[in-house]
Amino acid sequence: MGERLKGRPVYLCFDIDVFDPSCAPGVATPSWGGLSAREGIEFLRGLVGLDIIAVDVNTVSPPHDVQNMTAFLAAQVIYQSLVLLCQKPS
């Protein structure tokens, strides 16, 4: 994927419902078998080097969130996305 996108602007749209409900129960459409929190964060970290110009994080549903688990995970996704935005490709 990295080679195909190298040198091109990338808009990252990250749906929190990609995570398994065990780590993100408060989403619009929970689906078993999704990514673990670790897998999702590692995926984001693997995008280093892409020319990310904008990020969208969505599908969090606060009324369905258990003990703010999804909100905390979404905050971590946003943090990792901001790190990516600050790193310009070489």
C-alpha positions, 0 to 999 in steps of 0.5 A: 500500500505504501508504494502506491500512495508514496508522494500522493496526499492521503486523507485518512478516514478511521472508523472506530467500529473496525475494533472488536466490541471487547475493546470498543463497545460504544460504536455505531455498528459493533461487529465481533472479530474486529481488530484489537486495540493493539492491532489498530494502533500498530496499523496506524503507526505503520502508516509513517511515511505517507503524506497524510493531509487530513484525518477523520475519526468516526462512529463513536456512539457515547450512549453505548460506550461502557466505562468510556472504553471507546472514547479512550481508544478513540482518543488514542487513535486521534493522538496517533493520527496527530503524530502522523500529521506532524511527520512529513515523509522523507 
